[in-house]
């Protein structure tokens, strides 16, 4: 399923050869406060829900939302609380 999404995104962009993982129009954003950090983290954690992969952020296997929900994620993570 997820490879299909990456492959589909690739078909619309001639700069890609096989799969597209990142959006082409991403821009860096300065994280200048805890509020901005929380906003960006919530945005990242919401992406798998919006894409329809999972119902809750912590159910997405590759998400750090698991760690923030008190579960064990795939990678060792230092929480920014």
N, C-alpha and C positions, 0 to 999 in steps of 0.2 A: 504494500500500500504506500509506504513512505517513499520508496524508490520511484513509484509511479508519479508521485507529486513532483519529485525532483526532476524526473525525465520530462514531464509535461512542461515545467517551467523552462527547461532547456530549449524546447522546440520553438519558443517564442523569442529567443535571444540568439542571434547569430554569433555572438562572442564566445559561446560555450561549445564544448566538443561533445560532452556526454550528459552531465547532470548540472543543475544549478542549485546550489545550497543557499547562497546569500543573495539578497536583492542587489541589483546593480546600482541603485540610487541611494545606498546608505551613506549617512554623513555622521561624523563624530560629534558627540554631544558632551560638553563639559559637565562633570558631576560635581557641582559646587555646594551641595547641601545634602543632608540626610533625606530630606523630602524628595529631592530629585532622584536620589539613589533608590528610594522605595518605589517611586513611580516607574522607573526603568525596570526594576526587578519584577514588579507586578506585571508590567507589559510583557516581559520575556516569559514569565510563568504562565501568562494567559494565552500565548500563541498556540500551544497544542490544543487548547480547548476551542479556540476560534476556528482552527483548522479542522476540528471534528475528530481528532485522534483519540481524545479522552474526555471524560465528563468533569474531572477535577484535575488540577495541575499536578498534584502529588502522584497521580496514577500514571503519568508519563515517565517511562523508564529512565530517560536521559535528562530529567529535570532536577535542578537543585531545589525545587519546591518540596521535594521529599524531605530534605534536611531541615527546611524551615518548618515543616509540619511535624517534626520530631521523629521521622522515619530515617532509615539509613539509605543514602543515595549510593550511586555506583562509585563515585570518587570521594576522596577525603576532602572535606570542605571546611573552611574556617568561616563561620557565620559572622556577618557584619551587623551586630545588634547594638 
